[in-house]
């Protein structure tokens, strides 16, 4: 089984630019045809975390604290998340600067563990935290800009 087909939660991160030394762009997943824009890496991580919570995979080892209930905009339950697009559709997408296929295998110790592939260079890396993922993406984008 290939990496691209082995993760039901795979996310294609398309980095379109850098502003104030932080990335911005779009990301895609198999449960939604439309792109989701992210203005910076922190927003990307938050939005991906919400996506993983929505599909219930990988299951979080810890629960996010909420000091105020959010009004409206409830996250859909796992059973309402139907696969809309094939994983092969995601593989074709590209960012202006760089593209990364991210597969998170677990969410433990309030962080993520998984694999990322820098699509243009075909470099695969295992990461043990969401910070390690962001550092890898940032370094790859800097190399792409040269």
Secondary structure, DSSP 8 states (H G I E B T S, - for coil): --HHHH-TT-EEEEEEEEETTEEEEEEEETTEEEEEEESSHHHHHHHHHHHHHHHT-S-BSS----SS---S-----GGG----S-HHHHHT---SSEEEEEEEEEB-TTS-EEEEEETTTTEEEEESSHHHHHHHHHHHHHHHH-
